[in-house]
Amino acid sequence: MDFRSVVTQNLDHLGLVSAIAKELRIAERIDKRLEKDQVSKYASMGQRVLALIINGLGFTDERLYMVSQFFQNKPVERLIGEGVRAEHLNDDALARLLDAIYEYGTTKLYGEIAFEIGQEFGLLGNSAHLDTTSLSLQGAYDEDSQHDEAVQITYGYSKDKRFDLKQVMLSLTSTGKSGFPLWMEALDGNGSDKKSLHASIEKMRQFALQLKLSKEFTWVADSALYTVDKLLSAKGLKWITRVPETIKSAQELSTRPDKEIKWQVLDKGYRVHEMVSHYGDLEQRWLLVSSEQAYKREKKTLDRRIMKEEEALKKALWHLGNSVYSCEKDALKAVKLLGKKYRYHDIISQIELVEKFVGRGRPKAGSAKMMVGFHVKATIEKNVKAIGEALNRKGRFILATNELDASVLSSENLLSEYKAQSQVERGFRFIKDPWFMVDSVFLKKNERIEALMVIMTLCLMVYNVGEYHLRELLKKNGETLPNQLGKEIQKPTLRWIFKLMQGISVVRIFANKAENIYQEVVSNISELTERVILYFGKHAALIYGLQTT
């Protein structure tokens, strides 16, 4: 057989990505909303979105403008659709897709699709978790947008600590046990969370009304949501948030000694104390939370800080003690100024007179010394009160809610709902992984960068739904899969499952290459990977060439 008559294409885990997206009918939902491309008839807008999702979850360093090259050695028709070729997914076709997404409305498009999927698959929870993050940009792009309303790329507070780079902000809202990303918005790079979170909530509530969704969420966010005048004006809004540490009454509560607090002990090292607050004329429940794990962690940090402060103060006192001041008042002032720089230590000082003989050489018998100034003699003591107050704050934070009925939202459930805020943070970590390559070359316009953020969030949706679906099936069937250490578990990460699929290929054996006549088989499927594939349903089985009963 001529070796040129055998062609191998890499399938790996990409069939699972495609199967999840097809199960959610993402391409169909896109095609219902975006007009057909009059330039290219080979790949629909929805198929192009599917291609970008597969590329985004491909675990490669390929930039998105190289999607066509990414698919050169992949079974494109199996993954995306009949008649679609790698060359159909070139940068021009993808650029037109991003333009179409922007023209339709990025948040509108994503919101319509997400709300549909969330309702259809029962992925909506009782609460909605909001947060924002910054996405730094290093690539070339047009600073002047053709649309005034397009997201503005500019300098702002960088949550990545990259203050040297311009950025955009991404607002994300997730819900349910799967961390389903229900809403996304591209925001200006210098946007303020205190404004954007409330604006996003209002948009989502209005959006839900238009879709005739009667469900009302409890909205959960960090302390940026705690803007009392906005919370007062939001009628019918149920919320949970963290109380800012800058509020005086919150500081007072956080530093209160343990013996003065009536704690309720919860599981996993948590203690809580509940009280009613009327801060800002808004009746609300405050929950002081103490975490044993967080206390131990933060205490170690405080101990190191106190030790470093003591070392720095000793050096400063050595210099102070070797200085001579013209008057006692100046010496006292120097001690006072130095003491203000150190929070956890007090300076115990004495001002001593400095005298010396006048003239050169050995002083004569009976010569009198003359006063030349004053110097400071000092020792250090720990500021027990300041250290005690700092220790009281460690491992503590305050939550607030306007749900006043504890039978509807208990203290324990209030804490659980807030802790679930981590699902948004996990989403941000996922989106900001290097493979998304936001600074891709073909993204020369603000509008396309904004549209790309829709694709990124769709990648997160596919990943989270796929992982949740697999874990629920394993739990329901009482089955397990091996983790990286070979231990059988019911909660594998989808990333690990993807690694298990490495090496699976599609092999084409051509009988007549000129006439494109060939036989096609999928190779390297093990017993374990076959079981994984079947967990993902009929679309996955078809892509990997397996029979389903």
Buried (B, 14 or more C-beta within 10 A) or exposed (E): EEEEEEBEBBBBBBBBBBBBBBBBBBBEBBBEBBEEBEEBEBBBBBBBBBBBBBBBBBBEEBBBBBBBBBBEBBBBEBBBBEEBBBBBBBBEBBBBBBBBBBBBBBBEBBBBBBBBBBEEBEBBBBBBBBBBBBBBBEBEBEEEBEEEEBBBBEEBBBBEEBEEBBBBBBBBBBBBEBBBBBBBBBBBBBBBBEEBBBBBBEBBBEBBEEEEBEEEBBBBBBBBBBBBEBBEEBEEBBBBBBBBEEBEEBBEBBBBEEEEBEEEEBEEBBBBBBEEBEBBEBEBBBBBBBBEEBBEEBBEEBEEEBEEBBEEBEEBBEEBEEEEBEEEEBBBEBBEEBBEEBBBBBBEBEBEEEEEEEEEEEEEEEEEEEEEBBBBEBEBEEBEEBBEBBBBBBBBBBBBBBBEEEEEBBBBBBBBBBBBBEBBBEBBEBBBEEBBBBBBBBBBBBBBBBBBBBBBBBBBBBBBBBBBBBBEBBEEEEEBBEEEEEEEBBEBBBBBBBEBBEEBBBBBEBEEEEEEEBEBEBEEBEEEBEEBBBBBBEBBBBBBBBEEE
